[in-house]
Amino acid sequence: MWRVNITCSAEDWKISGTEFKKMAETYQTELIGSKKMPDGTRIMSYKIEDVSEAEEFQEKSANFPGFITDFESL
């Protein structure tokens, strides 16, 4: 079990949020945390079972401008 963490600014979310959501829907993920900070920064965490899928999801998420990602074991 793996957790992929994604952070982006409010401006980056406005630009890429819709496309990111479409991309995320193509994976077997579970959104386990989502927070919008007072400055508009978004912090999201997704649970993924397969390590290869977690790595790929993390890499594709990082391709969106301003999206910062990492993943870790749960």
mmCIF file of the N, C-alpha and C atoms, coordinates in Angstrom:
data_MODEL
# 
_entry.id   MODEL 
# 
loop_
_atom_site.group_PDB 
_atom_site.id 
_atom_site.type_symbol 
_atom_site.label_atom_id 
_atom_site.label_alt_id 
_atom_site.label_comp_id 
_atom_site.label_asym_id 
_atom_site.label_entity_id 
_atom_site.label_seq_id 
_atom_site.pdbx_PDB_ins_code 
_atom_site.Cartn_x 
_atom_site.Cartn_y 
_atom_site.Cartn_z 
_atom_site.occupancy 
_atom_site.B_iso_or_equiv 
_atom_site.pdbx_formal_charge 
_atom_site.auth_seq_id 
_atom_site.auth_comp_id 
_atom_site.auth_asym_id 
_atom_site.auth_atom_id 
_atom_site.pdbx_PDB_model_num 
ATOM 1   N N  . MET A 1 1  ? 0.851  -1.163 0.000   1.00 0.00 ? 1  MET A N  1 
ATOM 2   C CA . MET A 1 1  ? 0.000  0.000  0.000   1.00 0.00 ? 1  MET A CA 1 
ATOM 3   C C  . MET A 1 1  ? 0.905  1.237  0.000   1.00 0.00 ? 1  MET A C  1 
ATOM 4   N N  . TRP A 1 2  ? 0.554  2.200  -0.855  1.00 0.00 ? 2  TRP A N  1 
ATOM 5   C CA . TRP A 1 2  ? 1.386  3.391  -1.021  1.00 0.00 ? 2  TRP A CA 1 
ATOM 6   C C  . TRP A 1 2  ? 0.550  4.656  -0.959  1.00 0.00 ? 2  TRP A C  1 
ATOM 7   N N  . ARG A 1 3  ? 1.159  5.733  -0.503  1.00 0.00 ? 3  ARG A N  1 
ATOM 8   C CA . ARG A 1 3  ? 0.495  7.034  -0.475  1.00 0.00 ? 3  ARG A CA 1 
ATOM 9   C C  . ARG A 1 3  ? 1.276  7.982  -1.371  1.00 0.00 ? 3  ARG A C  1 
ATOM 10  N N  . VAL A 1 4  ? 0.561  8.599  -2.315  1.00 0.00 ? 4  VAL A N  1 
ATOM 11  C CA . VAL A 1 4  ? 1.147  9.618  -3.183  1.00 0.00 ? 4  VAL A CA 1 
ATOM 12  C C  . VAL A 1 4  ? 0.652  10.969 -2.682  1.00 0.00 ? 4  VAL A C  1 
ATOM 13  N N  . ASN A 1 5  ? 1.588  11.856 -2.357  1.00 0.00 ? 5  ASN A N  1 
ATOM 14  C CA . ASN A 1 5  ? 1.278  13.190 -1.861  1.00 0.00 ? 5  ASN A CA 1 
ATOM 15  C C  . ASN A 1 5  ? 1.515  14.205 -2.973  1.00 0.00 ? 5  ASN A C  1 
ATOM 16  N N  . ILE A 1 6  ? 0.568  15.122 -3.139  1.00 0.00 ? 6  ILE A N  1 
ATOM 17  C CA . ILE A 1 6  ? 0.652  16.116 -4.200  1.00 0.00 ? 6  ILE A CA 1 
ATOM 18  C C  . ILE A 1 6  ? 0.339  17.478 -3.598  1.00 0.00 ? 6  ILE A C  1 
ATOM 19  N N  . THR A 1 7  ? 1.168  18.464 -3.923  1.00 0.00 ? 7  THR A N  1 
ATOM 20  C CA . THR A 1 7  ? 0.968  19.834 -3.459  1.00 0.00 ? 7  THR A CA 1 
ATOM 21  C C  . THR A 1 7  ? 1.068  20.771 -4.650  1.00 0.00 ? 7  THR A C  1 
ATOM 22  N N  . CYS A 1 8  ? 0.193  21.765 -4.687  1.00 0.00 ? 8  CYS A N  1 
ATOM 23  C CA . CYS A 1 8  ? 0.287  22.782 -5.737  1.00 0.00 ? 8  CYS A CA 1 
ATOM 24  C C  . CYS A 1 8  ? -0.316 24.085 -5.239  1.00 0.00 ? 8  CYS A C  1 
ATOM 25  N N  . SER A 1 9  ? 0.055  25.170 -5.894  1.00 0.00 ? 9  SER A N  1 
ATOM 26  C CA . SER A 1 9  ? -0.463 26.485 -5.530  1.00 0.00 ? 9  SER A CA 1 
ATOM 27  C C  . SER A 1 9  ? -1.874 26.662 -6.076  1.00 0.00 ? 9  SER A C  1 
ATOM 28  N N  . ALA A 1 10 ? -2.569 27.677 -5.590  1.00 0.00 ? 10 ALA A N  1 
ATOM 29  C CA . ALA A 1 10 ? -3.920 27.976 -6.073  1.00 0.00 ? 10 ALA A CA 1 
ATOM 30  C C  . ALA A 1 10 ? -3.895 28.283 -7.564  1.00 0.00 ? 10 ALA A C  1 
ATOM 31  N N  . GLU A 1 11 ? -2.907 29.020 -8.009  1.00 0.00 ? 11 GLU A N  1 
ATOM 32  C CA . GLU A 1 11 ? -2.813 29.369 -9.427  1.00 0.00 ? 11 GLU A CA 1 
ATOM 33  C C  . GLU A 1 11 ? -2.566 28.136 -10.293 1.00 0.00 ? 11 GLU A C  1 
ATOM 34  N N  . ASP A 1 12 ? -1.656 27.271 -9.858  1.00 0.00 ? 12 ASP A N  1 
ATOM 35  C CA . ASP A 1 12 ? -1.388 26.041 -10.616 1.00 0.00 ? 12 ASP A CA 1 
ATOM 36  C C  . ASP A 1 12 ? -2.626 25.139 -10.653 1.00 0.00 ? 12 ASP A C  1 
ATOM 37  N N  . TRP A 1 13 ? -3.403 25.123 -9.559  1.00 0.00 ? 13 TRP A N  1 
ATOM 38  C CA . TRP A 1 13 ? -4.621 24.328 -9.528  1.00 0.00 ? 13 TRP A CA 1 
ATOM 39  C C  . TRP A 1 13 ? -5.642 24.880 -10.528 1.00 0.00 ? 13 TRP A C  1 
ATOM 40  N N  . LYS A 1 14 ? -5.760 26.204 -10.598 1.00 0.00 ? 14 LYS A N  1 
ATOM 41  C CA . LYS A 1 14 ? -6.684 26.823 -11.559 1.00 0.00 ? 14 LYS A CA 1 
ATOM 42  C C  . LYS A 1 14 ? -6.325 26.434 -12.986 1.00 0.00 ? 14 LYS A C  1 
ATOM 43  N N  . ILE A 1 15 ? -5.043 26.384 -13.269 1.00 0.00 ? 15 ILE A N  1 
ATOM 44  C CA . ILE A 1 15 ? -4.569 26.081 -14.618 1.00 0.00 ? 15 ILE A CA 1 
ATOM 45  C C  . ILE A 1 15 ? -4.723 24.596 -14.943 1.00 0.00 ? 15 ILE A C  1 
ATOM 46  N N  . SER A 1 16 ? -4.371 23.716 -14.015 1.00 0.00 ? 16 SER A N  1 
ATOM 47  C CA . SER A 1 16 ? -4.260 22.284 -14.323 1.00 0.00 ? 16 SER A CA 1 
ATOM 48  C C  . SER A 1 16 ? -5.192 21.365 -13.539 1.00 0.00 ? 16 SER A C  1 
ATOM 49  N N  . GLY A 1 17 ? -5.992 21.897 -12.636 1.00 0.00 ? 17 GLY A N  1 
ATOM 50  C CA . GLY A 1 17 ? -6.821 21.059 -11.770 1.00 0.00 ? 17 GLY A CA 1 
ATOM 51  C C  . GLY A 1 17 ? -7.765 20.134 -12.512 1.00 0.00 ? 17 GLY A C  1 
ATOM 52  N N  . THR A 1 18 ? -8.439 20.644 -13.524 1.00 0.00 ? 18 THR A N  1 
ATOM 53  C CA . THR A 1 18 ? -9.389 19.823 -14.275 1.00 0.00 ? 18 THR A CA 1 
ATOM 54  C C  . THR A 1 18 ? -8.688 18.673 -14.980 1.00 0.00 ? 18 THR A C  1 
ATOM 55  N N  . GLU A 1 19 ? -7.575 18.968 -15.624 1.00 0.00 ? 19 GLU A N  1 
ATOM 56  C CA . GLU A 1 19 ? -6.817 17.910 -16.315 1.00 0.00 ? 19 GLU A CA 1 
ATOM 57  C C  . GLU A 1 19 ? -6.225 16.915 -15.325 1.00 0.00 ? 19 GLU A C  1 
ATOM 58  N N  . PHE A 1 20 ? -5.783 17.410 -14.170 1.00 0.00 ? 20 PHE A N  1 
ATOM 59  C CA . PHE A 1 20 ? -5.260 16.505 -13.149 1.00 0.00 ? 20 PHE A CA 1 
ATOM 60  C C  . PHE A 1 20 ? -6.344 15.533 -12.696 1.00 0.00 ? 20 PHE A C  1 
ATOM 61  N N  . LYS A 1 21 ? -7.549 16.037 -12.428 1.00 0.00 ? 21 LYS A N  1 
ATOM 62  C CA . LYS A 1 21 ? -8.648 15.162 -11.988 1.00 0.00 ? 21 LYS A CA 1 
ATOM 63  C C  . LYS A 1 21 ? -8.956 14.099 -13.031 1.00 0.00 ? 21 LYS A C  1 
ATOM 64  N N  . LYS A 1 22 ? -8.960 14.476 -14.308 1.00 0.00 ? 22 LYS A N  1 
ATOM 65  C CA . LYS A 1 22 ? -9.199 13.503 -15.378 1.00 0.00 ? 22 LYS A CA 1 
ATOM 66  C C  . LYS A 1 22 ? -8.125 12.421 -15.374 1.00 0.00 ? 22 LYS A C  1 
ATOM 67  N N  . MET A 1 23 ? -6.865 12.837 -15.215 1.00 0.00 ? 23 MET A N  1 
ATOM 68  C CA . MET A 1 23 ? -5.764 11.878 -15.171 1.00 0.00 ? 23 MET A CA 1 
ATOM 69  C C  . MET A 1 23 ? -5.909 10.964 -13.956 1.00 0.00 ? 23 MET A C  1 
ATOM 70  N N  . ALA A 1 24 ? -6.238 11.516 -12.792 1.00 0.00 ? 24 ALA A N  1 
ATOM 71  C CA . ALA A 1 24 ? -6.357 10.728 -11.564 1.00 0.00 ? 24 ALA A CA 1 
ATOM 72  C C  . ALA A 1 24 ? -7.460 9.674  -11.680 1.00 0.00 ? 24 ALA A C  1 
ATOM 73  N N  . GLU A 1 25 ? -8.522 9.982  -12.424 1.00 0.00 ? 25 GLU A N  1 
ATOM 74  C CA . GLU A 1 25 ? -9.627 9.038  -12.592 1.00 0.00 ? 25 GLU A CA 1 
ATOM 75  C C  . GLU A 1 25 ? -9.219 7.789  -13.372 1.00 0.00 ? 25 GLU A C  1 
ATOM 76  N N  . THR A 1 26 ? -8.107 7.842  -14.078 1.00 0.00 ? 26 THR A N  1 
ATOM 77  C CA . THR A 1 26 ? -7.660 6.691  -14.869 1.00 0.00 ? 26 THR A CA 1 
ATOM 78  C C  . THR A 1 26 ? -6.882 5.680  -14.025 1.00 0.00 ? 26 THR A C  1 
ATOM 79  N N  . TYR A 1 27 ? -6.672 5.970  -12.755 1.00 0.00 ? 27 TYR A N  1 
ATOM 80  C CA . TYR A 1 27 ? -5.925 5.087  -11.857 1.00 0.00 ? 27 TYR A CA 1 
ATOM 81  C C  . TYR A 1 27 ? -6.829 4.535  -10.768 1.00 0.00 ? 27 TYR A C  1 
ATOM 82  N N  . GLN A 1 28 ? -6.453 3.383  -10.238 1.00 0.00 ? 28 GLN A N  1 
ATOM 83  C CA . GLN A 1 28 ? -7.146 2.771  -9.101  1.00 0.00 ? 28 GLN A CA 1 
ATOM 84  C C  . GLN A 1 28 ? -6.632 3.450  -7.829  1.00 0.00 ? 28 GLN A C  1 
ATOM 85  N N  . THR A 1 29 ? -7.161 4.631  -7.535  1.00 0.00 ? 29 THR A N  1 
ATOM 86  C CA . THR A 1 29 ? -6.719 5.390  -6.372  1.00 0.00 ? 29 THR A CA 1 
ATOM 87  C C  . THR A 1 29 ? -7.882 5.629  -5.423  1.00 0.00 ? 29 THR A C  1 
ATOM 88  N N  . GLU A 1 30 ? -7.518 5.959  -4.193  1.00 0.00 ? 30 GLU A N  1 
ATOM 89  C CA . GLU A 1 30 ? -8.502 6.409  -3.208  1.00 0.00 ? 30 GLU A CA 1 
ATOM 90  C C  . GLU A 1 30 ? -7.976 7.716  -2.633  1.00 0.00 ? 30 GLU A C  1 
ATOM 91  N N  . LEU A 1 31 ? -8.744 8.778  -2.752  1.00 0.00 ? 31 LEU A N  1 
ATOM 92  C CA . LEU A 1 31 ? -8.351 10.061 -2.178  1.00 0.00 ? 31 LEU A CA 1 
ATOM 93  C C  . LEU A 1 31 ? -8.514 9.952  -0.671  1.00 0.00 ? 31 LEU A C  1 
ATOM 94  N N  . ILE A 1 32 ? -7.406 10.014 0.063   1.00 0.00 ? 32 ILE A N  1 
ATOM 95  C CA . ILE A 1 32 ? -7.472 9.831  1.513   1.00 0.00 ? 32 ILE A CA 1 
ATOM 96  C C  . ILE A 1 32 ? -7.276 11.140 2.264   1.00 0.00 ? 32 ILE A C  1 
ATOM 97  N N  . GLY A 1 33 ? -6.942 12.200 1.546   1.00 0.00 ? 33 GLY A N  1 
ATOM 98  C CA . GLY A 1 33 ? -6.801 13.502 2.181   1.00 0.00 ? 33 GLY A CA 1 
ATOM 99  C C  . GLY A 1 33 ? -6.754 14.606 1.151   1.00 0.00 ? 33 GLY A C  1 
ATOM 100 N N  . SER A 1 34 ? -7.470 15.688 1.435   1.00 0.00 ? 34 SER A N  1 
ATOM 101 C CA . SER A 1 34 ? -7.455 16.840 0.547   1.00 0.00 ? 34 SER A CA 1 
ATOM 102 C C  . SER A 1 34 ? -7.682 18.078 1.399   1.00 0.00 ? 34 SER A C  1 
ATOM 103 N N  . LYS A 1 35 ? -6.790 19.034 1.268   1.00 0.00 ? 35 LYS A N  1 
ATOM 104 C CA . LYS A 1 35 ? -6.890 20.230 2.095   1.00 0.00 ? 35 LYS A CA 1 
ATOM 105 C C  . LYS A 1 35 ? -6.533 21.453 1.267   1.00 0.00 ? 35 LYS A C  1 
ATOM 106 N N  . LYS A 1 36 ? -7.332 22.492 1.419   1.00 0.00 ? 36 LYS A N  1 
ATOM 107 C CA . LYS A 1 36 ? -7.032 23.777 0.797   1.00 0.00 ? 36 LYS A CA 1 
ATOM 108 C C  . LYS A 1 36 ? -6.590 24.716 1.914   1.00 0.00 ? 36 LYS A C  1 
ATOM 109 N N  . MET A 1 37 ? -5.358 25.164 1.825   1.00 0.00 ? 37 MET A N  1 
ATOM 110 C CA . MET A 1 37 ? -4.791 26.024 2.855   1.00 0.00 ? 37 MET A CA 1 
ATOM 111 C C  . MET A 1 37 ? -5.301 27.459 2.694   1.00 0.00 ? 37 MET A C  1 
ATOM 112 N N  . PRO A 1 38 ? -5.163 28.290 3.729   1.00 0.00 ? 38 PRO A N  1 
ATOM 113 C CA . PRO A 1 38 ? -5.643 29.676 3.633   1.00 0.00 ? 38 PRO A CA 1 
ATOM 114 C C  . PRO A 1 38 ? -5.046 30.469 2.461   1.00 0.00 ? 38 PRO A C  1 
ATOM 115 N N  . ASP A 1 39 ? -3.817 30.130 2.063   1.00 0.00 ? 39 ASP A N  1 
ATOM 116 C CA . ASP A 1 39 ? -3.196 30.845 0.939   1.00 0.00 ? 39 ASP A CA 1 
ATOM 117 C C  . ASP A 1 39 ? -3.589 30.247 -0.415  1.00 0.00 ? 39 ASP A C  1 
ATOM 118 N N  . GLY A 1 40 ? -4.464 29.216 -0.411  1.00 0.00 ? 40 GLY A N  1 
ATOM 119 C CA . GLY A 1 40 ? -4.925 28.595 -1.643  1.00 0.00 ? 40 GLY A CA 1 
ATOM 120 C C  . GLY A 1 40 ? -4.150 27.352 -2.047  1.00 0.00 ? 40 GLY A C  1 
ATOM 121 N N  . THR A 1 41 ? -3.031 27.083 -1.371  1.00 0.00 ? 41 THR A N  1 
ATOM 122 C CA . THR A 1 41 ? -2.260 25.875 -1.665  1.00 0.00 ? 41 THR A CA 1 
ATOM 123 C C  . THR A 1 41 ? -3.124 24.643 -1.444  1.00 0.00 ? 41 THR A C  1 
ATOM 124 N N  . ARG A 1 42 ? -3.025 23.683 -2.349  1.00 0.00 ? 42 ARG A N  1 
ATOM 125 C CA . ARG A 1 42 ? -3.765 22.423 -2.226  1.00 0.00 ? 42 ARG A CA 1 
ATOM 126 C C  . ARG A 1 42 ? -2.795 21.301 -1.868  1.00 0.00 ? 42 ARG A C  1 
ATOM 127 N N  . ILE A 1 43 ? -3.220 20.485 -0.912  1.00 0.00 ? 43 ILE A N  1 
ATOM 128 C CA . ILE A 1 43 ? -2.449 19.321 -0.486  1.00 0.00 ? 43 ILE A CA 1 
ATOM 129 C C  . ILE A 1 43 ? -3.377 18.116 -0.590  1.00 0.00 ? 43 ILE A C  1 
ATOM 130 N N  . MET A 1 44 ? -2.984 17.135 -1.386  1.00 0.00 ? 44 MET A N  1 
ATOM 131 C CA . MET A 1 44 ? -3.809 15.949 -1.611  1.00 0.00 ? 44 MET A CA 1 
ATOM 132 C C  . MET A 1 44 ? -2.983 14.694 -1.374  1.00 0.00 ? 44 MET A C  1 
ATOM 133 N N  . SER A 1 45 ? -3.640 13.654 -0.875  1.00 0.00 ? 45 SER A N  1 
ATOM 134 C CA . SER A 1 45 ? -3.001 12.356 -0.670  1.00 0.00 ? 45 SER A CA 1 
ATOM 135 C C  . SER A 1 45 ? -3.897 11.277 -1.258  1.00 0.00 ? 45 SER A C  1 
ATOM 136 N N  . TYR A 1 46 ? -3.276 10.400 -2.039  1.00 0.00 ? 46 TYR A N  1 
ATOM 137 C CA . TYR A 1 46 ? -3.989 9.293  -2.671  1.00 0.00 ? 46 TYR A CA 1 
ATOM 138 C C  . TYR A 1 46 ? -3.381 7.981  -2.223  1.00 0.00 ? 46 TYR A C  1 
ATOM 139 N N  . LYS A 1 47 ? -4.237 6.987  -1.955  1.00 0.00 ? 47 LYS A N  1 
ATOM 140 C CA . LYS A 1 47 ? -3.790 5.643  -1.599  1.00 0.00 ? 47 LYS A CA 1 
ATOM 141 C C  . LYS A 1 47 ? -3.839 4.777  -2.858  1.00 0.00 ? 47 LYS A C  1 
ATOM 142 N N  . ILE A 1 48 ? -2.746 4.054  -3.115  1.00 0.00 ? 48 ILE A N  1 
ATOM 143 C CA . ILE A 1 48 ? -2.637 3.171  -4.275  1.00 0.00 ? 48 ILE A CA 1 
ATOM 144 C C  . ILE A 1 48 ? -2.004 1.863  -3.798  1.00 0.00 ? 48 ILE A C  1 
ATOM 145 N N  . GLU A 1 49 ? -2.530 0.738  -4.255  1.00 0.00 ? 49 GLU A N  1 
ATOM 146 C CA . GLU A 1 49 ? -2.041 -0.569 -3.800  1.00 0.00 ? 49 GLU A CA 1 
ATOM 147 C C  . GLU A 1 49 ? -0.725 -0.981 -4.446  1.00 0.00 ? 49 GLU A C  1 
ATOM 148 N N  . ASP A 1 50 ? -0.597 -0.816 -5.746  1.00 0.00 ? 50 ASP A N  1 
ATOM 149 C CA . ASP A 1 50 ? 0.550  -1.325 -6.496  1.00 0.00 ? 50 ASP A CA 1 
ATOM 150 C C  . ASP A 1 50 ? 1.671  -0.285 -6.572  1.00 0.00 ? 50 ASP A C  1 
ATOM 151 N N  . VAL A 1 51 ? 2.897  -0.678 -6.243  1.00 0.00 ? 51 VAL A N  1 
ATOM 152 C CA . VAL A 1 51 ? 4.014  0.258  -6.223  1.00 0.00 ? 51 VAL A CA 1 
ATOM 153 C C  . VAL A 1 51 ? 4.306  0.818  -7.618  1.00 0.00 ? 51 VAL A C  1 
ATOM 154 N N  . SER A 1 52 ? 4.191  -0.006 -8.646  1.00 0.00 ? 52 SER A N  1 
ATOM 155 C CA . SER A 1 52 ? 4.447  0.479  -10.006 1.00 0.00 ? 52 SER A CA 1 
ATOM 156 C C  . SER A 1 52 ? 3.425  1.537  -10.406 1.00 0.00 ? 52 SER A C  1 
ATOM 157 N N  . GLU A 1 53 ? 2.176  1.300  -10.042 1.00 0.00 ? 53 GLU A N  1 
ATOM 158 C CA . GLU A 1 53 ? 1.126  2.270  -10.343 1.00 0.00 ? 53 GLU A CA 1 
ATOM 159 C C  . GLU A 1 53 ? 1.327  3.552  -9.535  1.00 0.00 ? 53 GLU A C  1 
ATOM 160 N N  . ALA A 1 54 ? 1.765  3.422  -8.293  1.00 0.00 ? 54 ALA A N  1 
ATOM 161 C CA . ALA A 1 54 ? 2.036  4.595  -7.466  1.00 0.00 ? 54 ALA A CA 1 
ATOM 162 C C  . ALA A 1 54 ? 3.155  5.441  -8.074  1.00 0.00 ? 54 ALA A C  1 
ATOM 163 N N  . GLU A 1 55 ? 4.209  4.790  -8.538  1.00 0.00 ? 55 GLU A N  1 
ATOM 164 C CA . GLU A 1 55 ? 5.316  5.507  -9.168  1.00 0.00 ? 55 GLU A CA 1 
ATOM 165 C C  . GLU A 1 55 ? 4.860  6.231  -10.432 1.00 0.00 ? 55 GLU A C  1 
ATOM 166 N N  . GLU A 1 56 ? 4.071  5.536  -11.247 1.00 0.00 ? 56 GLU A N  1 
ATOM 167 C CA . GLU A 1 56 ? 3.589  6.133  -12.490 1.00 0.00 ? 56 GLU A CA 1 
ATOM 168 C C  . GLU A 1 56 ? 2.649  7.307  -12.210 1.00 0.00 ? 56 GLU A C  1 
ATOM 169 N N  . PHE A 1 57 ? 1.745  7.142  -11.241 1.00 0.00 ? 57 PHE A N  1 
ATOM 170 C CA . PHE A 1 57 ? 0.819  8.214  -10.865 1.00 0.00 ? 57 PHE A CA 1 
ATOM 171 C C  . PHE A 1 57 ? 1.588  9.428  -10.357 1.00 0.00 ? 57 PHE A C  1 
ATOM 172 N N  . GLN A 1 58 ? 2.605  9.174  -9.555  1.00 0.00 ? 58 GLN A N  1 
ATOM 173 C CA . GLN A 1 58 ? 3.426  10.259 -9.026  1.00 0.00 ? 58 GLN A CA 1 
ATOM 174 C C  . GLN A 1 58 ? 4.159  10.988 -10.153 1.00 0.00 ? 58 GLN A C  1 
ATOM 175 N N  . GLU A 1 59 ? 4.721  10.243 -11.089 1.00 0.00 ? 59 GLU A N  1 
ATOM 176 C CA . GLU A 1 59 ? 5.445  10.851 -12.209 1.00 0.00 ? 59 GLU A CA 1 
ATOM 177 C C  . GLU A 1 59 ? 4.511  11.678 -13.097 1.00 0.00 ? 59 GLU A C  1 
ATOM 178 N N  . LYS A 1 60 ? 3.333  11.143 -13.402 1.00 0.00 ? 60 LYS A N  1 
ATOM 179 C CA . LYS A 1 60 ? 2.384  11.887 -14.242 1.00 0.00 ? 60 LYS A CA 1 
ATOM 180 C C  . LYS A 1 60 ? 1.869  13.123 -13.517 1.00 0.00 ? 60 LYS A C  1 
ATOM 181 N N  . SER A 1 61 ? 1.674  13.023 -12.213 1.00 0.00 ? 61 SER A N  1 
ATOM 182 C CA . SER A 1 61 ? 1.221  14.184 -11.437 1.00 0.00 ? 61 SER A CA 1 
ATOM 183 C C  . SER A 1 61 ? 2.275  15.283 -11.456 1.00 0.00 ? 61 SER A C  1 
ATOM 184 N N  . ALA A 1 62 ? 3.543  14.887 -11.379 1.00 0.00 ? 62 ALA A N  1 
ATOM 185 C CA . ALA A 1 62 ? 4.643  15.860 -11.362 1.00 0.00 ? 62 ALA A CA 1 
ATOM 186 C C  . ALA A 1 62 ? 4.807  16.570 -12.709 1.00 0.00 ? 62 ALA A C  1 
ATOM 187 N N  . ASN A 1 63 ? 4.215  16.006 -13.773 1.00 0.00 ? 63 ASN A N  1 
ATOM 188 C CA . ASN A 1 63 ? 4.295  16.651 -15.084 1.00 0.00 ? 63 ASN A CA 1 
ATOM 189 C C  . ASN A 1 63 ? 3.421  17.891 -15.191 1.00 0.00 ? 63 ASN A C  1 
ATOM 190 N N  . PHE A 1 64 ? 2.465  18.058 -14.287 1.00 0.00 ? 64 PHE A N  1 
ATOM 191 C CA . PHE A 1 64 ? 1.639  19.260 -14.309 1.00 0.00 ? 64 PHE A CA 1 
ATOM 192 C C  . PHE A 1 64 ? 2.461  20.414 -13.726 1.00 0.00 ? 64 PHE A C  1 
ATOM 193 N N  . PRO A 1 65 ? 2.465  21.566 -14.395 1.00 0.00 ? 65 PRO A N  1 
ATOM 194 C CA . PRO A 1 65 ? 3.276  22.692 -13.921 1.00 0.00 ? 65 PRO A CA 1 
ATOM 195 C C  . PRO A 1 65 ? 2.951  23.072 -12.473 1.00 0.00 ? 65 PRO A C  1 
ATOM 196 N N  . GLY A 1 66 ? 3.989  23.130 -11.641 1.00 0.00 ? 66 GLY A N  1 
ATOM 197 C CA . GLY A 1 66 ? 3.843  23.560 -10.255 1.00 0.00 ? 66 GLY A CA 1 
ATOM 198 C C  . GLY A 1 66 ? 3.374  22.476 -9.293  1.00 0.00 ? 66 GLY A C  1 
ATOM 199 N N  . PHE A 1 67 ? 3.122  21.269 -9.782  1.00 0.00 ? 67 PHE A N  1 
ATOM 200 C CA . PHE A 1 67 ? 2.685  20.189 -8.899  1.00 0.00 ? 67 PHE A CA 1 
ATOM 201 C C  . PHE A 1 67 ? 3.930  19.495 -8.342  1.00 0.00 ? 67 PHE A C  1 
ATOM 202 N N  . ILE A 1 68 ? 4.007  19.420 -7.030  1.00 0.00 ? 68 ILE A N  1 
ATOM 203 C CA . ILE A 1 68 ? 5.132  18.778 -6.349  1.00 0.00 ? 68 ILE A CA 1 
ATOM 204 C C  . ILE A 1 68 ? 4.614  17.473 -5.762  1.00 0.00 ? 68 ILE A C  1 
ATOM 205 N N  . THR A 1 69 ? 5.332  16.379 -6.006  1.00 0.00 ? 69 THR A N  1 
ATOM 206 C CA . THR A 1 69 ? 4.837  15.062 -5.596  1.00 0.00 ? 69 THR A CA 1 
ATOM 207 C C  . THR A 1 69 ? 5.905  14.242 -4.896  1.00 0.00 ? 69 THR A C  1 
ATOM 208 N N  . ASP A 1 70 ? 5.461  13.300 -4.094  1.00 0.00 ? 70 ASP A N  1 
ATOM 209 C CA . ASP A 1 70 ? 6.316  12.267 -3.531  1.00 0.00 ? 70 ASP A CA 1 
ATOM 210 C C  . ASP A 1 70 ? 5.426  11.080 -3.198  1.00 0.00 ? 70 ASP A C  1 
ATOM 211 N N  . PHE A 1 71 ? 6.011  9.937  -2.935  1.00 0.00 ? 71 PHE A N  1 
ATOM 212 C CA . PHE A 1 71 ? 5.206  8.816  -2.462  1.00 0.00 ? 71 PHE A CA 1 
ATOM 213 C C  . PHE A 1 71 ? 5.950  8.060  -1.396  1.00 0.00 ? 71 PHE A C  1 
ATOM 214 N N  . GLU A 1 72 ? 5.162  7.360  -0.558  1.00 0.00 ? 72 GLU A N  1 
ATOM 215 C CA . GLU A 1 72 ? 5.726  6.649  0.573   1.00 0.00 ? 72 GLU A CA 1 
ATOM 216 C C  . GLU A 1 72 ? 4.873  5.420  0.896   1.00 0.00 ? 72 GLU A C  1 
ATOM 217 N N  . SER A 1 73 ? 5.456  4.504  1.596   1.00 0.00 ? 73 SER A N  1 
ATOM 218 C CA . SER A 1 73 ? 4.765  3.292  2.009   1.00 0.00 ? 73 SER A CA 1 
ATOM 219 C C  . SER A 1 73 ? 3.787  3.620  3.125   1.00 0.00 ? 73 SER A C  1 
ATOM 220 N N  . LEU A 1 74 ? 2.631  2.959  3.094   1.00 0.00 ? 74 LEU A N  1 
ATOM 221 C CA . LEU A 1 74 ? 1.650  3.119  4.184   1.00 0.00 ? 74 LEU A CA 1 
ATOM 222 C C  . LEU A 1 74 ? 1.788  1.985  5.187   1.00 0.00 ? 74 LEU A C  1 
# 
